[in-house]
């Protein structure tokens, strides 16, 4: 009996020892949600980026909960322990993003008075190998934009999309977010809302403009057929706004039809746009402006394909060449 009496207090007190661990995810989730709201409102991050940060922070929260620690009490060593577990199964880019998420989150906690110190400030960012972007040749780009039959309703939409992605350098999320009001047909300009809610004006060439005008006729027919109204420029078959995932899926069908590289994505058209502009002699700072890059270093990755251009400039410009 005496043994059972001694065991009973252990069983009844055990939940109290685990209470901070069990409570940590809940409290952590509340802080995470408040942080994400601030990012969305003040920094205008995309839903995709916010979703990734949310996943990263919840993983860290779960790890800390198992250590019996909540975010405000976490130390530099706690966070290093979490990141150390990621090395075996996460790519360097993913781990670098998690470091960035933790740094921002702990700065938020410190500024809001929920943490005494920034435990994440000295976390080391893993070196991310820079992969060369997938770029179409000019002939491949022309084949893609020429593949849809613009006399057919939905293919007229596809042609307009490929022309604008390749002719305007849009991100696929920017393309799908466009409304009719964003396009100035007379000036051949598109007002784009990019990352961080930053607006920029993108010119589009005459062929892209012609394809867009053709799609607008079919677009009206689609809306009348579905008895719907939508401000979106590009619509799906049901008359709703086309999603980024759908654009990717549609592009894959054309890639298969034309026998292009399997890794081609909508972002490859943006890469091709920048690369072909650079190869044509456009100033890299102009390309930076057109792409909406905050940093010139982001744009400079397109110089990898410009060796032939650099060689030509050298041959033309150097007096001894």
Secondary structure, 3 states (H helix, E strand, C coil): CHHHHHHHHHHHHHHHHHHHHHHHHHHHHHHHHHHHHHHHHHHCCCHHHHHHHHHHHHHHHHHHHHCCCCHHHCCHHHHHHHHHHHCCCCCHHHHHHHHHHHHHHHHHHHHCCCCCCCCCCCCCCCCCCCCCCCCCCHHHHHHHHHHCCCCCHHHHHHHHHHHHHHHHCCCHHHHHCCEHHHEECCCCEEEEECHHHCEEEEECCHHHHHHHHHHHHHHHHHHHHHCCCCCECCECCCCCECCHHHHHHHHHHHHHHHCCCCCCCHHHHHHHHHHHHHHCCCCHHHHHHHHCCCCHHHHHHHHHHCHHHHHHHHHHHCCCC
